[in-house]
Amino acid sequence: MNALIGLGFVTLGLAASVLGAAGGVFALVTDRLYLLKTIRSWAMLVLVAAVGAFTVMEIALFQRDYSLAYVSKVGSDETPPLFNFAALWSSLEGSILLWALVLAGYLAAMVIKFRSRRDDRLLGWALVVMLVVCAFFFALMVGPANPFLTVEVPPGFNGPGPNVLLQNHILMAFHPPMLYLGYVGFTVPFAFAIAALITGRVGEGWLLETRRWTVAAWGFLTAGIVLGAWWSYEVLGWGGYWAWDPVENASLLPWLTGTAYLHSVMVQERRGMLRVWNLSLLCATFSLTILGTFLTRSGVVESVHAFSDGPIGAWLLGFFGLAAATSIGLIGWRGDRLRSPGAIDAPLSREASFLANNLLFGALAFVVLLGTVFPLVAEAWDGTRLTIGRPYFDSLGRPIGLAMLFLMATAPVLPWRKASTEVLSVRLFWPAMAAVASMALALVLGGRGVYPIVTFGLGGFAAGAAIRQVVLATRRQGWRGFLGRTNGGMIVHIGVVLLAVGLAASESYKSDRTVQLAVGESATIEGHEFTYLEAGADMNDRRLRVFALIEIDGADVYAPATTSFRQNGARPVPTPSVRSGFTEDVYLVLDEVPDPADDSIRLRVIIRPMVAWMWAGGALMAVGTVLALFPGRRRRGTEPVSAPVAVGAPAAGPPSGRNGSNGDDPAATGPTDRGAADSPSGDAAVPAGKDPVANG
Amino acid sequence: MRSSRIRRLGWIGLLVAALSLVVVAGVDDGGLETDAERVQRLSESYACPQCRGQSVAESNAAVAATIRQFISDQVTAGATDTEIRDDLLRAYDARILLNPPAEGITALVWVLPVVLVIVGAMGVAAAVTRNRGTTREPSDEDRRLVASAREGRG
């Protein structure tokens, strides 16, 4: 019964997406714009279908309806409710279902948000793109990744439950949905970008429309990645948080290009430049989410995350090709309209620093992509089998990361257009003192090594610059100095610094020792005393947990354990126990099940300083993202002539969003201007060299 | 004028301080590598054959423990890094190296990023210096366009 209803919803979703997209294209191509309002109904139907399919699957999981192949794969009688709920996205088909649900949610949100502009072509095309992507994901569920296939099970059958590693920690209920909200969220600006290319309204209007959507998607993706690292640290028992595993890399890639976009888009909003580049970054971000799904879900790269293989590799690769080819084709086709109306005035300017930022993020994204796919390429090329791991990513990523920190310090204090060294020397003086102070402090506290000390120095530099901006803003505007994209962005920067400092310290000053301890015996490691008190076990119908009570420094007692799940046969998984602190984490793991015969355990003790700073940094990045979503202060207009101007605008009716914002920080324009349609024609027709902008 | 001179001196002081701190951090780096540190460093550069992504140093798997023990024994016996590497390559295959060797087609993973950064940096440099010396004052025509655009905003 569940299978039938679920399949009904999925089919409904596919039909509604296809019909909505086809109807939209028909209305747009034949210029019957009044028909566009029907898209709204189709979109709502897609949402109903996605919510319906999701609900049916959850009901089936809770009913333990093992006639569904998916439930018989990831469900079990013993799974507790929270992990049973999360079991929906613990394997391939359910992940696609979650993806479709999130996508349908974004689609419906778009329809509601822009309900007053039902016959706007730009919006019409954007909705069509959204529906096409929806259609693809529903087609996956009708075709190769059908979550509602049925299976014959014997009476009394009990499923294995989700992968044991996925039911060990509460974070599994939050990390994947966050990540998907981020991944899928980038579909919205992508849809607008494609719509802008199709309609030819490639000015800044679509950018302004999607600004908050992009920031929100970025925030979700950031939170999802940090939560994933935290989960890896708390659950997997290897003492690390980032393995450069293909799945991790797949989530990092769109984050890198998305971050590059969030920065370079400011140049376009302000100066009308970098249009092709920004469109390319958005298209790349979307395409990379699909490519990442292909890499991780097709089984092409084995990894600890690739819990399932499926026949959907070809589908995903095909869709990635379609997205990439469409993007490149459209950008090429609209090339004449995308010419920049301005130029960068000086190497020492905000614009130039954003370009440098993009170079670094692009380079890091390239390194991560190359390191992930090169083993596949090499194997296909001449059968070479090789691994690319942490040393590779570290040695190329470190210099790029340090350069990023340096830019984070200098770029925010640089004025637009052109800066003098005098301005820089005044504005960067206090941040530079913070840099030297943090290096000195690190040395006094015992930190050594060039790479970590330079990281702390540049971290202090960047944090100093960000704090300076926040202090200036709050002095001018009071508590509103925390709001808006610029100010929220600075809070994000401080979070990034915390993360970078925690990363450098915990990687550089790690100690990893394994000791053999008998009951009552103590060992001293790095100045801490570890005493093995006793072993114990607790058991329920789901798992057997054997733990060892370890007293640290004669005070707190921790219980690292090994857990054997019924479903997993005999193989136990280590369950670490972590004492987290402001300065250092003490991470205890049992490498093997305590042997009751000889009363002794092999205890692995990993001590890493400042790990908690990374989680704090991630949290601060999330807070900063939320602050950035609030409207900022309306700024005093700058000299109008120095603002970018759409030459065609006076003759062409409604002014573009870019004009409306007076060329100043568009965060300042507030919600009222955002609805302004940019003029369908002429927006981009600024002849090169005719631009009044270019004067230093 | 006076304050800017003081600031310049301040900058020089900061720069000198920063450089000397880095030098101290680099030179006073715990002296020669101990055997335990060497085992750790070597373990971090080999992949655990059964658990993709994790190094021999990080993994809890039995095979990782075996290789850790092998490295430790070899270090104690005074083997060089290259000897240990050759032994491990014989016992397993090239996939055990976490750091891809810069030879053959694999050299591309090292060369391509460097080439990209150089080309990209040249592109950025060209973009930011292109416009130097060609700036001009806004003309009356420019101002009129801006004014009409601003009016059109309503």
Interface residues (C-beta under 8 A of the other chain):
Chain A: G237 W238 G239 G240 A243 W244 D245 P246 E248 E302 S303 V304 A343 I344 D345 A346 P347 S349 E351 A352 L355 A356 L359 G362 A363 F366 V367 L370 G371 F374 A378 W381 D382 T384 R385 L386 T387 I388 G389 R390 P391 Y392 S395 L396 E422 S425 V426 F429 A432 M433 A435 V436 M439 A440 A442 L443 G447 R448 G449 V450 P452 I453 V454 G457 D512 P574 V589 D591 R604 P640 V641 A643 V645 A646 V647 A649 P650 P654 P655 N659 G660 N662 P692 A694 N695 G696
Chain B: S4 R7 R8 G10 W11 L14 A17 A18 L21 V22 V24 A25 G26 D28 D29 G30 Q40 E44 S45 A47 C51 R52 G53 Q54 S55 A57 E58 S59 N60 A65 D93 A94 R95 I96 L97 L98 N99 P100 G104 I105 T106 L108 V109 L112 P113 L116 V117 G120 A121 V124 A125 A127 V128 T129 R130 N131 R132 T134 T135 R136 E137 P138 S139 D142 R143 L145 V146 A147 S148 A149 R150 E151 G152 R153 G154
